[in-house]
Amino acid sequence: MERRTLLRSAVVGAGTVAFGFTMTRESFGYPAQTGPSPYGPLQPADANGILLPQGFTSRVVARSSRRVGSTGYTWHGAPDGGACFADGTGWIYTSNAELGSGSGGVSALRFSSTGSITGAYRILSGTTRNCAGGTTPWNSWLSCEETTRGYVYETDPYGVRAAARRDAMGRFNHEAAAADPDRRVVYLTEDEGDGAFYRFVPSGWGSWGSLGSGTLQVLTESGGTLSWRNVPDPSAAGTSTRNQVSGTRRFNGGEGCYYRGGLCFFTTKGDNRVWVYNAVANTLAIVYDDNLTSSAPLTGVDNITGSGSGDLFVAEDGGNMEICIITPQDVVAPFLRISGQSGSEITGPAFNPAGNRLYFSSQRGTSGSSSGGITYEVTGPFRS
């Protein structure tokens, strides 16, 4: 049997994989297949080396090791996960620094209502390999350390409150986080070849909005049934969190994580998959798998975000430096491509509150070095 057909049969036969449930207005029939982008084909590279659909433009908003505009603030190296937050009539974009040995942290860019950069500043310092993270409903940014026994730090995008380390969220090779306001939990991914998928439950129903204490749980599977079980020692003092609970469901290199409408989408780079956990039905499905997709355009799946139209935007670490779109009609196609930067990866995709500007970074830019990162903005007629 041809490998793609064999894999498809195995996936469809798995007890925890469910296809075709409803997401917001549309119904999915996973896994996504290659097709034409709703934005049309990519045009030749622009002056910034980015191939975009017709009607879209790009600009550079920050470069590692250089001052941001007229702010006097030097942008951090190795920009990684990011998110946008409303700020009056403007907005803020936060960006992690995936640098080692206490050189990581988070910086922020402040924009006016017209998109002009009005400020840049640091909101977290002295941490290690801040990779991805996630937003909270109370407008904080969770910055996750991608290192053995790493922490989650809750930061203030507005630069008013000091960052706080959230020990109860566990010590492991953190990647991304996604808050679920319906169940009042935070989902967490782990970047290990045999990694787990977690959720953090703050102490008591009334404590939603406070992550200082709570229970770390891991997704398990037995007889095709998924369950959440408590991790006995979130500090991983003796045994790693992923190896403390029998029946833990394994995932090959957890990466980005994004929640919307009862569904938590997350990616696994080791097998080039996009997953969805249906929190209502307590099921898993494979949204995208390059082995189950003809002429698969998306490889090296990494950070993930979504737009108001229900489209998912998935950034590549490797591949051919694309951000690909997965539509509610289960079509996967390139949305943009960065040329001349094969030694880098795309990180931190995030939309501004209005949904008409997309921010992201090339972590190592044209130099292939962490000091050469470039942060971009793409503006255009995004679907709403």
Secondary structure, 3 states (H helix, E strand, C coil): CCHHHHHHHHHHHCCCECCCCEECCEECCCCCEECCCCCCCECCCCCCCEECECCCEEEEEEECCCECCCCCCECCCCEEEEEEEEECCEEEEEEEECCCCCCEEEEEEEECCCCCEEEEEEEEEEECCEEEEEECCCCCEEEEECCCCECEEEECCCCCCCCEECHHHCCECEEEEEEECCCCEEEEEECCCCECEEEEEECCHHHCCCCCCEEEEEEEEECCEEEEEECCCCCCCCCCHHHCCCCECCECCEEEEEEECCEEEEEEHHHCEEEEEECCCCEEEEEEEHHHCCCCCCCCEEEEEECCCCCEEEEECCCCCEEEEECCCCEEEEEEEECCCCCCCEEEEEECCCCCEEEEEECCCCCCCHHHCEEEEEECCCCC
